[in-house]
Amino acid sequence: MKYKRQHILPIFTFIALIIIIAVQVNMLLQAASLEEKKFNRDVYKALNEAREAIEKRASSCSDMQNYLCGKPCKEKVMQQKISEIDSILHAHLETYNIDLDYTFAITDSTISPENPTFFKNKCYLKNLNGLLVDEGIQLRLQFPGQNQFILSQLKGSFLLAFISVLFVLISFIVTFGMYRKERMMAQHTSDFINNMVHEFQTPLSNIHLATNLIKKRKPEDKKIAEYLEIIKNENLKLEKNVDEILKVSSPDNGPLNFKPVDVHEVIQSTVLDFEPRIENAGGKIDLDFNARLHTFKADANHLKLIFGNLIDNAIKYSDKPPHIVISTTNGKSNIEIKVKDNGTGIDKNDLNLIFEKYYRVSTGDIHNVKGFGLGLTFVKKMVEKYDGKIGVTSTKEVGTVFSISLPLEHEADKNTAG
């Protein structure tokens, strides 16, 4: 599921890119359509004015009447009239800044014009009825370079849109390539960590075994016994660190067989494990159980690790005797657990990052608090495994409160009153 979720963003980004390209193309087509309408409007205005000018010439010149009506006339006269009409059309087209090559003809209106398309030049018609003795005569005008002219008006917008889309497309391809490369590197890193940690487990187990065997012989030298105790303690720390890395770096192994667990009992058991450390630090842990329903299906070890990590952090990040309060309440269909401490607190800039892998809150001295920065990552991962939520609030030099909400799967008779 996690692998699929990680692919949702690139897929939706690609879809968004296609939509952007479609919108850009649509906008360009609309702009071209508007430009064509403006061009058509200007041409018809020029034709109207040209018609009036031709009317004046036809009313005062019989040769113009004969030519326009298609009556026989001398070749020289015909060329003169063609040139005269051409001059009239050119002058009125220039008035509307239409400086394009054109062709014109005087035809019979019974000839139906072709249906124009965006990529085919339009034929402009103007009836000359009322100007001539004969009816049904029309002036037909065409611009061979009309489409090129309209596109030239959109050249700037087209280039800008094309460059923008091309830039976004190239950026997406490069970013997606980097994303795939980073995923591959992350996978290789995860594989390396898993292999490395598994390799550590065998020598650690051997050290632990050898230490126990030596201790069973009861060495007479007290220093040797002391050294063995140090080796054993340090070995336990290494084993704990190895387990912590494995918990976070290992992929989920599918659904587990959860059993009914009493959260209060798990918290009490976890607190008992930390009592020697708390007493040694001069602190205390108070329990404030107010949840009436506190049994649900879970893995008790998971819950102990969750609460253990939070208590461990509360002790480590404290510059005074730690005072930890663990409280429980019931929500609508869940149990709310809060772990409050009086530690050094967390800066606002760090709050959104504390659940990230390997991230550690700065304490001013990097060696002051030991660890890999994996504890809270594991806590969040486990809480989410139970479809729960975890949040944190903190004030510098006052303390931190971790709030966990876990949905209850319970039976009334298996829960005890708080």
C-alpha positions as CSV (number, residue, x, y, z in Angstrom):
1,M,0.0,0.0,0.0
2,K,2.8,2.4,0.9
3,Y,4.6,1.7,-2.4
4,K,1.3,2.5,-4.3
5,R,0.8,5.7,-2.3
6,Q,4.2,6.9,-3.3
7,H,3.3,6.6,-7.0
8,I,0.1,8.6,-6.6
9,L,1.9,11.9,-6.7
10,P,3.8,11.3,-10.0
11,I,0.7,10.0,-11.6
12,F,-1.5,12.9,-10.6
13,T,1.4,15.3,-11.5
14,F,1.5,13.8,-15.0
15,I,-2.3,14.1,-15.3
16,A,-2.1,17.7,-14.2
17,L,0.6,18.3,-16.8
18,I,-1.7,16.9,-19.5
19,I,-4.5,19.1,-18.3
20,I,-2.2,22.2,-18.4
21,I,-1.2,21.4,-21.9
22,A,-4.8,20.8,-23.0
23,V,-5.8,24.2,-21.3
24,Q,-2.9,26.0,-23.1
25,V,-3.9,24.5,-26.5
26,N,-7.5,25.4,-25.9
27,M,-6.6,29.0,-25.0
28,L,-4.5,29.3,-28.1
29,L,-7.3,28.0,-30.3
30,Q,-9.7,30.4,-28.6
31,A,-7.2,33.3,-29.2
32,A,-6.9,32.2,-32.8
33,S,-10.7,32.1,-33.2
34,L,-11.0,35.6,-31.7
35,E,-8.3,36.9,-34.0
36,E,-10.1,35.3,-37.0
37,K,-13.4,36.9,-36.0
38,K,-11.7,40.3,-35.7
39,F,-10.1,39.8,-39.1
40,N,-13.5,38.7,-40.7
41,R,-15.2,41.8,-39.2
42,D,-12.6,44.1,-40.6
43,V,-12.8,42.5,-44.1
44,Y,-16.6,42.9,-44.2
45,K,-16.3,46.5,-43.2
46,A,-13.8,47.1,-45.9
47,L,-16.0,45.3,-48.4
48,N,-19.0,47.4,-47.4
49,E,-17.0,50.6,-48.1
50,A,-15.6,49.1,-51.3
51,R,-19.2,48.3,-52.5
52,E,-20.2,52.0,-52.0
53,A,-17.1,53.1,-54.0
54,I,-17.9,50.6,-56.8
55,E,-21.5,51.8,-56.9
56,K,-20.3,55.4,-57.6
57,R,-18.1,54.2,-60.4
58,A,-20.8,51.9,-61.9
59,S,-23.4,54.7,-61.9
60,S,-21.2,57.0,-63.8
61,C,-19.4,54.5,-66.1
62,S,-21.2,52.2,-68.6
63,D,-18.0,50.2,-69.1
64,M,-17.9,49.4,-65.4
65,Q,-21.6,48.4,-65.6
66,N,-20.9,46.1,-68.6
67,Y,-17.9,44.5,-66.9
68,L,-19.6,43.8,-63.7
69,C,-22.7,42.4,-65.4
70,G,-20.4,40.1,-67.5
71,K,-21.3,41.7,-70.8
72,P,-18.8,41.5,-73.7
73,C,-16.2,44.3,-73.7
74,K,-12.8,45.0,-75.1
75,E,-9.8,43.3,-73.4
76,K,-8.2,46.6,-72.7
77,V,-11.3,48.0,-71.0
78,M,-11.7,44.8,-69.0
79,Q,-8.1,45.1,-67.7
80,Q,-8.7,48.7,-66.8
81,K,-11.9,47.9,-64.8
82,I,-10.1,45.0,-63.0
83,S,-7.3,47.3,-62.1
84,E,-9.8,49.9,-60.9
85,I,-11.7,47.5,-58.7
86,D,-8.4,46.1,-57.3
87,S,-7.3,49.7,-56.4
88,I,-10.6,50.3,-54.6
89,L,-10.4,47.0,-52.6
90,H,-6.7,47.6,-51.8
91,A,-7.4,51.2,-50.5
92,H,-10.2,50.1,-48.2
93,L,-8.4,47.0,-46.9
94,E,-5.4,49.2,-46.0
95,T,-7.8,51.4,-44.0
96,Y,-8.2,48.4,-41.6
97,N,-4.5,47.5,-41.6
98,I,-5.1,44.4,-43.8
99,D,-1.9,44.2,-45.8
100,L,-2.3,40.8,-47.3
101,D,-2.2,39.4,-50.9
102,Y,-5.7,38.7,-52.1
103,T,-7.6,37.4,-55.1
104,F,-11.0,38.6,-56.2
105,A,-13.6,37.7,-58.8
106,I,-17.0,38.9,-60.1
107,T,-19.3,35.9,-60.1
108,D,-22.9,34.7,-60.2
109,S,-24.5,34.3,-56.7
110,T,-25.9,31.0,-57.8
111,I,-22.4,29.5,-57.2
112,S,-22.5,28.3,-53.6
113,P,-19.3,28.9,-51.5
114,E,-17.4,26.1,-49.9
115,N,-17.7,25.6,-46.1
116,P,-14.6,27.1,-44.6
117,T,-12.5,25.5,-41.9
118,F,-9.8,26.9,-39.6
119,F,-7.1,25.6,-41.9
120,K,-8.8,26.5,-45.2
121,N,-9.0,30.1,-46.5
122,K,-12.4,31.6,-46.2
123,C,-14.2,33.1,-49.2
124,Y,-15.7,36.6,-48.5
125,L,-18.8,37.5,-50.6
126,K,-20.5,40.8,-51.2
127,N,-23.7,41.1,-53.2
128,L,-23.8,43.9,-55.7
129,N,-27.6,43.9,-56.0
130,G,-29.1,47.3,-56.4
131,L,-25.9,48.7,-58.0
132,L,-26.3,47.1,-61.5
133,V,-29.0,46.5,-64.1
134,D,-28.6,42.8,-63.6
135,E,-29.3,41.0,-60.3
136,G,-27.4,38.1,-58.7
137,I,-23.9,39.5,-59.2
138,Q,-21.4,39.3,-56.3
139,L,-17.9,40.2,-55.4
140,R,-15.9,37.2,-54.2
141,L,-12.7,37.9,-52.2
142,Q,-10.1,35.5,-50.8
143,F,-6.8,35.8,-48.9
144,P,-4.3,32.9,-49.6
145,G,-2.1,33.9,-46.6
146,Q,-5.0,34.4,-44.2
147,N,-4.1,31.6,-41.7
148,Q,-0.4,32.6,-41.6
149,F,-1.5,36.2,-40.9
150,I,-3.7,35.2,-38.0
151,L,-1.0,32.9,-36.6
152,S,1.6,35.7,-36.9
153,Q,-0.7,37.8,-34.6
154,L,-0.5,35.1,-32.0
155,K,3.2,34.4,-32.4
156,G,4.2,35.9,-29.0
157,S,1.5,34.1,-27.1
158,F,2.2,30.9,-28.9
159,L,5.9,31.0,-28.2
160,L,5.4,31.9,-24.5
161,A,2.8,29.0,-24.1
162,F,5.0,26.5,-25.9
163,I,8.2,27.4,-23.9
164,S,6.2,27.3,-20.6
165,V,4.7,23.9,-21.4
166,L,8.1,22.6,-22.7
167,F,9.8,23.8,-19.5
168,V,7.2,22.1,-17.3
169,L,7.4,18.9,-19.3
170,I,11.2,18.8,-19.1
171,S,11.0,19.6,-15.4
172,F,8.6,16.8,-14.8
173,I,10.7,14.3,-16.7
174,V,13.9,15.4,-14.9
175,T,12.2,15.4,-11.5
176,F,10.6,12.0,-12.1
177,G,14.0,10.6,-13.1
178,M,15.5,12.0,-9.9
179,Y,12.6,10.6,-7.9
180,R,13.2,7.1,-9.3
181,K,16.9,7.4,-8.7
182,E,16.4,8.5,-5.1
183,R,13.9,5.7,-4.5
184,M,16.5,3.2,-5.9
185,M,19.2,4.7,-3.6
186,A,16.9,4.6,-0.6
187,Q,16.0,1.0,-1.3
188,H,19.7,0.1,-1.7
189,T,20.5,1.9,1.5
190,S,17.7,0.1,3.3
191,D,18.9,-3.2,2.0
192,F,22.5,-2.4,3.1
193,I,21.3,-1.4,6.6
194,N,19.2,-4.6,7.0
195,N,22.1,-6.8,5.9
196,M,24.6,-4.9,8.1
197,V,22.4,-5.1,11.2
198,H,21.7,-8.8,10.6
199,E,25.5,-9.4,10.4
200,F,25.9,-7.6,13.7
201,Q,23.4,-9.9,15.4
202,T,25.5,-13.0,15.3
203,P,28.7,-11.6,16.9
204,L,26.5,-9.8,19.5
205,S,24.8,-13.1,20.4
206,N,28.2,-14.8,20.7
207,I,29.5,-12.1,23.0
208,H,26.5,-12.3,25.2
209,L,26.8,-16.1,25.3
210,A,30.6,-16.0,26.1
211,T,30.0,-13.4,28.8
212,N,27.4,-15.6,30.5
213,L,29.6,-18.6,30.3
214,I,32.5,-16.8,31.9
215,K,30.3,-15.4,34.7
216,K,29.1,-18.9,35.5
217,R,32.7,-19.9,36.3
218,K,32.7,-17.3,39.1
219,P,36.1,-15.7,38.5
220,E,37.9,-14.9,41.8
221,D,39.2,-11.6,40.6
222,K,36.6,-8.9,41.3
223,K,38.0,-6.7,38.5
224,I,37.3,-9.4,36.0
225,A,33.7,-9.7,37.3
226,E,33.4,-6.0,37.0
227,Y,34.7,-6.0,33.5
228,L,32.3,-8.8,32.5
229,E,29.4,-6.7,33.8
230,I,30.5,-3.8,31.7
231,I,30.8,-6.0,28.6
232,K,27.3,-7.5,29.3
233,N,25.7,-4.0,29.8
234,E,27.4,-2.6,26.7
235,N,26.4,-5.7,24.7
236,L,22.8,-5.2,25.8
237,K,22.9,-1.6,24.6
238,L,24.2,-2.7,21.2
239,E,21.5,-5.3,20.9
240,K,18.9,-2.7,21.8
241,N,20.3,-0.3,19.1
242,V,20.3,-3.1,16.5
243,D,16.7,-4.1,17.3
244,E,15.7,-0.4,17.1
245,I,17.3,0.0,13.6
246,L,15.6,-3.2,12.4
247,K,12.2,-2.2,13.7
248,V,12.2,1.0,11.6
249,S,14.1,-0.2,8.5
250,S,12.3,-3.5,8.0
251,P,9.2,-3.5,5.9
252,D,5.9,-4.6,7.4
253,N,5.4,-8.4,7.4
254,G,1.7,-8.2,6.9
255,P,-1.1,-8.4,9.4
256,L,-0.4,-9.8,12.9
257,N,-2.5,-11.9,15.1
258,F,-3.6,-9.4,17.7
259,K,-5.1,-10.4,21.1
260,P,-7.1,-8.5,23.7
261,V,-4.7,-6.4,25.7
262,D,-5.3,-4.2,28.8
263,V,-3.6,-0.9,28.1
264,H,-3.4,0.0,31.8
265,E,-1.6,-3.3,32.6
266,V,0.9,-2.7,29.8
267,I,1.6,0.9,31.0
268,Q,2.1,-0.4,34.6
269,S,4.4,-3.2,33.4
270,T,6.5,-0.7,31.3
271,V,6.8,1.7,34.2
272,L,8.1,-1.1,36.5
273,D,10.9,-1.7,34.0
274,F,12.0,2.0,34.2
275,E,11.7,2.3,38.0
276,P,15.4,1.7,38.7
277,R,16.4,4.5,36.2
278,I,13.8,6.9,37.6
279,E,14.9,6.3,41.2
280,N,18.5,6.7,40.2
281,A,17.7,10.1,38.6
282,G,15.7,11.1,41.7
283,G,12.4,11.4,39.8
284,K,9.0,9.7,39.8
285,I,6.2,8.5,37.4
286,D,2.6,9.2,38.3
287,L,-0.3,7.2,36.7
288,D,-3.7,8.9,36.3
289,F,-6.0,6.2,34.7
290,N,-9.5,7.6,33.9
291,A,-10.3,5.5,30.9
292,R,-13.3,3.2,31.6
293,L,-12.7,1.1,28.5
294,H,-9.0,0.2,28.1
295,T,-8.9,-3.2,26.5
296,F,-8.5,-3.7,22.8
297,K,-6.9,-6.1,20.3
298,A,-3.1,-5.4,20.0
299,D,0.3,-6.8,20.4
300,A,1.4,-6.1,24.0
301,N,5.1,-5.9,23.0
302,H,4.2,-3.2,20.5
303,L,2.5,-1.1,23.2
304,K,5.4,-1.7,25.6
305,L,7.8,-0.4,23.0
306,I,5.7,2.6,22.3
307,F,5.4,3.6,26.0
308,G,9.0,2.6,26.7
309,N,10.3,4.9,24.0
310,L,8.3,7.9,25.3
311,I,9.4,7.3,28.9
312,D,13.0,6.8,27.8
313,N,12.9,10.2,26.0
314,A,11.3,11.9,29.0
315,I,14.2,10.7,31.2
316,K,17.0,11.4,28.6
317,Y,15.8,14.9,27.8
318,S,15.6,16.2,31.3
319,D,18.1,18.5,33.1
320,K,16.4,18.0,36.5
321,P,14.8,15.0,38.4
322,P,12.2,13.8,35.9
323,H,8.5,13.9,36.7
324,I,6.4,11.9,34.3
325,V,2.6,11.7,34.3
326,I,0.9,9.1,32.2
327,S,-2.9,9.6,31.9
328,T,-5.7,7.8,30.1
329,T,-9.2,8.9,29.1
330,N,-11.9,7.6,26.7
331,G,-13.0,9.4,23.5
332,K,-16.1,8.6,21.5
333,S,-14.7,5.2,20.3
334,N,-11.0,5.3,21.3
335,I,-8.6,5.6,24.2
336,E,-6.5,8.6,24.7
337,I,-3.1,8.2,26.3
338,K,-1.0,11.2,27.3
339,V,2.7,11.1,28.4
340,K,3.7,14.4,30.1
341,D,7.2,15.3,31.3
342,N,9.0,18.2,32.8
343,G,12.0,18.0,30.5
344,T,13.9,20.6,28.4
345,G,11.0,20.8,25.9
346,I,11.2,20.9,22.1
347,D,11.7,24.0,20.0
348,K,8.8,24.9,17.6
349,N,11.1,24.5,14.6
350,D,11.8,20.9,15.6
351,L,8.2,19.7,16.4
352,N,7.3,18.9,12.8
353,L,10.5,16.9,12.4
354,I,10.8,14.8,15.5
355,F,9.1,11.8,13.9
356,E,11.4,11.8,10.9
357,K,14.0,9.0,10.6
358,Y,17.4,9.8,12.1
359,Y,16.3,13.3,13.2
360,R,17.5,14.2,16.7
361,V,16.6,17.3,18.6
362,S,19.6,19.4,19.3
363,T,20.6,19.7,22.9
364,G,23.6,22.0,22.4
365,D,26.0,19.1,22.9
366,I,25.6,16.3,20.3
367,H,27.1,13.7,22.6
368,N,24.8,14.7,25.5
369,V,22.0,12.3,24.5
370,K,22.7,9.0,22.9
371,G,20.7,7.3,20.2
372,F,20.0,7.0,16.4
373,G,17.0,9.2,16.2
374,L,14.7,6.2,15.4
375,G,12.7,5.9,18.6
376,L,9.9,8.3,17.7
377,T,9.9,7.2,14.1
378,F,9.1,3.7,15.4
379,V,6.5,5.0,17.8
380,K,4.6,6.8,15.0
381,K,4.9,3.8,12.7
382,M,3.4,1.5,15.4
383,V,0.6,3.9,16.3
384,E,-0.4,4.2,12.7
385,K,-0.3,0.4,12.4
386,Y,-3.2,0.4,14.8
387,D,-5.0,3.2,12.8
388,G,-4.2,5.6,15.6
389,K,-2.8,9.1,15.8
390,I,0.0,10.7,17.7
391,G,0.5,14.4,18.4
392,V,2.9,16.5,20.5
393,T,2.9,19.8,22.2
394,S,5.9,21.3,23.9
395,T,7.2,24.4,25.7
396,K,10.9,25.1,26.1
397,E,12.2,24.5,29.7
398,V,8.6,23.5,30.8
399,G,8.1,20.1,29.2
400,T,6.5,18.0,26.5
401,V,3.2,16.2,26.2
402,F,2.8,13.3,23.7
403,S,-0.9,12.4,22.9
404,I,-1.8,9.0,21.5
405,S,-5.3,8.1,20.3
406,L,-6.0,4.4,19.6
407,P,-9.3,3.1,18.3
408,L,-10.9,0.6,20.6
409,E,-12.0,-2.9,19.5
410,H,-13.5,-4.1,22.7
411,E,-16.3,-6.1,24.4
412,A,-18.0,-4.5,27.3
413,D,-17.5,-7.5,29.6
414,K,-13.7,-7.5,29.0
415,N,-13.2,-4.0,30.2
416,T,-12.9,-3.0,33.8
417,A,-14.0,0.2,35.4
418,G,-11.4,2.8,35.8
